[in-house]
């Protein structure tokens, strides 16, 4: 009759994995991970794109609601003055990387070298006042009804921390997309219901060989679509540079690094 020790040893041997079997299991796990990780990453990006689209549309809507409430756009006096020398158009934005040599392209070229981020708009729409970040809404002067038009998530990010900021509204009141880049906001300030974003107005970006450009923009100046006059029929345009955070003014709106950009007018 076998001893208890021998019986335990026999059971252990019956259940033990050989090295070959262990390596096979590890290889299978590695293959499954290689298959699943890109799928999970793709799903995450799609979820972020959906989030950005919702935020962009909400931001554009709240700008319009503010305009309806006060008969003016949520901008600073400096922005209004700059727009007077720019056909009544003003853009809040930032700088984005281009696909060439890592240089940056100013997404908000305005007169007088005035390149503000969107924190002025956010301070007004969220009725943030008496802050050292921007004095645009000091003592509720731009939002006397003290209405919180925009209910955006605060990220708590401090610019002094450095690195890539998260999405949401940081302590600097800049509203950023899920990839950490500021939303670009272009407004029509002369009430002609024609909005010309400095990037998407470009023929190289939105041109199609006719007056009807990419994503429904219209060139009302030339029936053949000549010139940088592709405009949105409305008073506000909001967009994100998408997951790659890049723009290319020499490529079409739906090509290359511009293809993943997210637009309020799409």
C-alpha positions as CSV (number, residue, x, y, z in Angstrom):
1,X,0.0,0.0,0.0
2,X,1.6,3.4,-1.1
3,X,2.4,5.8,1.7
4,X,0.5,9.1,2.1
5,X,3.7,11.0,1.0
6,X,4.0,9.1,-2.2
7,X,0.3,9.6,-3.0
8,X,0.6,13.4,-2.5
9,X,3.6,13.3,-4.8
10,X,1.7,11.4,-7.4
11,X,-1.2,13.9,-7.3
12,X,1.2,16.8,-7.6
13,X,2.8,15.3,-10.7
14,X,-0.6,14.7,-12.3
15,X,-1.5,18.4,-12.0
16,X,1.9,19.9,-12.7
17,X,2.6,21.8,-15.9
18,X,5.6,21.0,-18.0
19,X,7.8,23.9,-19.2
20,X,6.5,23.4,-22.7
21,X,2.9,23.8,-21.5
22,X,3.7,26.9,-19.4
23,X,5.4,28.5,-22.4
24,X,2.4,27.6,-24.6
25,X,0.0,29.3,-22.1
26,X,2.2,32.4,-21.9
27,X,2.4,32.6,-25.7
28,X,-1.4,32.3,-26.0
29,X,-1.8,35.1,-23.5
30,X,0.7,37.3,-25.3
31,X,-1.2,36.7,-28.6
32,X,-4.5,37.6,-27.1
33,X,-3.1,40.7,-25.5
34,X,-1.6,41.8,-28.9
35,X,-5.0,41.3,-30.4
36,X,-7.1,43.0,-27.7
37,X,-4.9,46.0,-26.7
38,X,-5.3,47.8,-30.1
39,X,-9.0,47.2,-30.0
40,X,-9.2,48.6,-26.4
41,X,-7.1,51.6,-27.4
42,X,-9.3,52.2,-30.4
43,X,-12.4,52.0,-28.3
44,X,-10.9,54.5,-25.9
45,X,-10.1,57.0,-28.7
46,X,-13.7,56.6,-30.1
47,X,-15.1,57.4,-26.6
48,X,-12.9,60.4,-26.3
49,X,-14.0,61.6,-29.8
50,X,-17.6,61.3,-28.7
51,X,-16.9,63.2,-25.6
52,X,-15.1,66.0,-27.5
53,X,-18.0,66.2,-30.0
54,X,-20.5,66.6,-27.1
55,X,-18.4,69.3,-25.4
56,X,-17.9,71.2,-28.7
57,X,-21.6,71.2,-29.5
58,X,-22.5,72.2,-25.9
59,X,-19.9,75.0,-26.0
60,X,-21.2,76.4,-29.3
61,X,-24.8,76.2,-28.1
62,X,-24.0,78.0,-24.8
63,X,-22.2,80.8,-26.7
64,X,-25.4,81.2,-28.8
65,X,-27.6,81.2,-25.7
66,X,-25.4,83.9,-24.1
67,X,-25.7,85.9,-27.3
68,X,-29.5,85.6,-27.1
69,X,-29.6,86.6,-23.5
70,X,-27.3,89.7,-23.7
71,X,-27.3,90.5,-27.5
72,X,-23.5,90.3,-27.5
73,X,-20.9,87.6,-27.7
74,X,-19.0,86.4,-24.6
75,X,-15.7,88.2,-25.3
76,X,-13.4,90.8,-23.8
77,X,-13.2,94.4,-24.9
78,X,-9.7,93.7,-26.3
79,X,-11.1,90.9,-28.5
80,X,-13.9,93.2,-29.7
81,X,-11.5,95.9,-30.6
82,X,-9.2,93.4,-32.4
83,X,-12.2,92.1,-34.4
84,X,-13.0,95.5,-35.7
85,X,-9.8,95.3,-37.7
86,X,-10.5,91.7,-38.8
87,X,-13.8,91.9,-40.6
88,X,-15.8,91.4,-37.3
89,X,-14.3,88.0,-36.8
90,X,-12.3,86.9,-33.7
91,X,-10.8,83.5,-32.8
92,X,-9.8,82.1,-29.4
93,X,-7.4,79.3,-29.7
94,X,-3.8,78.3,-29.3
95,X,-0.9,76.7,-31.1
96,X,-0.8,73.2,-32.5
97,X,1.9,71.0,-33.8
98,X,2.2,70.5,-37.6
99,X,3.4,67.3,-39.3
100,X,6.5,69.2,-40.6
101,X,9.7,69.3,-38.5
102,X,7.7,69.7,-35.2
103,X,7.1,73.4,-35.8
104,X,3.9,75.0,-34.5
105,X,1.2,76.8,-36.3
106,X,-0.9,79.6,-34.7
107,X,-4.4,78.5,-34.8
108,X,-5.8,81.9,-33.9
109,X,-4.1,84.6,-36.0
110,X,-5.7,87.9,-34.9
111,X,-4.8,91.5,-35.5
112,X,-2.3,93.3,-33.2
113,X,-0.7,89.9,-32.3
114,X,-3.5,89.2,-29.8
115,X,-3.6,85.5,-29.3
116,X,-5.7,84.6,-26.2
117,X,-6.7,81.2,-25.2
118,X,-10.4,80.4,-24.6
119,X,-10.3,81.2,-20.9
120,X,-12.0,84.6,-21.4
121,X,-15.0,82.9,-23.0
122,X,-15.1,80.2,-20.3
123,X,-14.8,82.7,-17.4
124,X,-17.9,84.6,-18.8
125,X,-20.0,81.5,-19.6
126,X,-19.2,79.8,-16.2
127,X,-19.5,83.2,-14.4
128,X,-16.1,82.9,-12.9
129,X,-15.2,86.3,-11.4
130,X,-12.6,88.1,-9.3
131,X,-9.8,85.8,-10.5
132,X,-6.1,86.5,-11.2
133,X,-6.3,84.3,-14.3
134,X,-8.4,86.8,-16.3
135,X,-10.2,90.0,-15.3
136,X,-12.7,89.8,-18.2
137,X,-15.6,89.0,-15.9
138,X,-14.6,91.0,-12.8
139,X,-17.5,91.6,-10.5
140,X,-19.8,89.8,-13.1
141,X,-19.4,92.7,-15.5
142,X,-19.8,90.4,-18.6
143,X,-22.5,88.2,-16.9
144,X,-24.5,90.5,-14.7
145,X,-27.3,88.0,-14.4
146,X,-24.7,85.6,-12.9
147,X,-26.0,82.8,-15.1
148,X,-23.8,79.6,-15.3
149,X,-24.3,79.0,-19.0
150,X,-21.6,76.3,-19.2
151,X,-21.3,73.4,-16.8
152,X,-17.9,72.0,-17.8
153,X,-15.9,69.7,-15.7
154,X,-13.0,71.3,-13.8
155,X,-9.8,69.3,-14.2
156,X,-7.9,70.9,-11.4
157,X,-4.8,71.1,-13.6
158,X,-2.3,73.8,-12.7
159,X,0.0,75.1,-15.5
160,X,2.9,75.3,-13.1
161,X,2.8,71.5,-12.9
162,X,4.0,71.2,-16.5
163,X,3.4,68.2,-18.7
164,X,0.4,67.5,-20.8
165,X,-2.8,68.8,-19.2
166,X,-5.9,66.6,-18.9
167,X,-9.2,67.5,-20.6
168,X,-11.7,69.8,-19.0
169,X,-11.3,73.3,-17.6
170,X,-8.0,73.8,-15.8
171,X,-7.1,76.3,-13.0
172,X,-6.1,78.6,-15.8
173,X,-9.8,78.4,-17.0
174,X,-8.7,77.1,-20.4
175,X,-11.2,74.5,-21.7
176,X,-9.2,71.6,-23.2
177,X,-10.3,68.6,-25.2
178,X,-9.7,65.0,-23.9
179,X,-6.2,65.1,-25.4
180,X,-5.2,68.3,-23.5
181,X,-5.4,70.9,-26.4
182,X,-7.6,74.0,-26.1
183,X,-10.8,74.2,-28.0
184,X,-10.7,76.7,-30.8
185,X,-13.6,79.2,-30.8
186,X,-14.3,81.6,-33.7
187,X,-17.1,84.1,-33.4
188,X,-18.9,86.4,-35.8
189,X,-19.1,89.8,-34.1
190,X,-20.6,91.9,-36.8
191,X,-23.9,90.1,-36.9
192,X,-23.8,89.1,-40.6
193,X,-24.2,85.4,-39.7
194,X,-21.0,84.5,-41.5
195,X,-18.2,82.9,-39.5
196,X,-14.7,82.6,-41.0
197,X,-12.4,80.5,-38.9
198,X,-8.7,81.4,-39.8
199,X,-7.8,77.7,-40.4
200,X,-10.9,76.4,-42.1
201,X,-11.4,79.5,-44.2
202,X,-8.3,78.5,-46.2
203,X,-8.8,77.3,-49.8
204,X,-6.0,74.7,-49.2
205,X,-8.0,73.3,-46.3
206,X,-11.7,73.6,-47.2
207,X,-11.5,74.1,-51.0
208,X,-13.1,71.6,-53.4
209,X,-13.0,73.3,-56.7
210,X,-16.4,74.9,-56.2
211,X,-18.2,77.4,-53.9
212,X,-19.2,74.5,-51.7
213,X,-16.3,73.4,-49.6
214,X,-15.5,70.6,-47.2
215,X,-17.9,69.9,-44.4
216,X,-20.5,72.3,-45.8
217,X,-18.5,75.5,-45.7
218,X,-19.4,78.0,-48.4
219,X,-17.3,80.4,-50.4
220,X,-19.8,83.2,-51.2
221,X,-17.1,85.4,-52.7
222,X,-16.2,83.3,-55.7
223,X,-18.4,80.7,-57.4
224,X,-15.3,78.7,-58.3
225,X,-14.1,78.6,-54.7
226,X,-11.1,80.7,-55.2
227,X,-9.5,82.5,-52.3
228,X,-9.5,81.9,-48.5
229,X,-13.2,82.7,-48.0
230,X,-14.8,79.4,-46.9
231,X,-17.3,80.4,-44.3
232,X,-19.8,78.8,-41.9
233,X,-23.4,80.1,-42.1
234,X,-23.7,80.9,-38.4
235,X,-22.2,83.0,-35.6
236,X,-19.8,80.5,-33.9
237,X,-17.5,77.7,-34.8
238,X,-15.8,75.4,-32.3
239,X,-13.3,72.7,-33.1
240,X,-10.6,70.4,-31.7
241,X,-7.4,69.2,-33.3
242,X,-8.4,65.7,-32.4
243,X,-6.4,62.8,-30.9
244,X,-3.1,63.7,-32.6
245,X,-3.3,67.4,-31.7
246,X,-2.0,68.4,-35.1
247,X,-3.2,70.6,-38.0
248,X,-1.8,71.0,-41.5
249,X,-2.7,74.2,-43.4
250,X,-1.4,72.6,-46.6
251,X,-3.7,69.7,-46.6
252,X,-7.4,69.1,-47.0
253,X,-9.9,69.3,-44.1
254,X,-10.5,65.6,-44.2
255,X,-7.0,64.4,-45.1
256,X,-3.8,63.7,-43.2
257,X,-3.5,65.0,-39.7
258,X,-6.7,67.1,-40.3
259,X,-8.8,64.0,-40.7
260,X,-9.3,63.4,-37.0
261,X,-10.2,67.0,-36.2
262,X,-13.6,67.4,-34.5
263,X,-15.9,70.2,-35.7
264,X,-19.1,71.7,-34.3
265,X,-20.5,72.2,-37.8
266,X,-20.1,68.5,-38.9
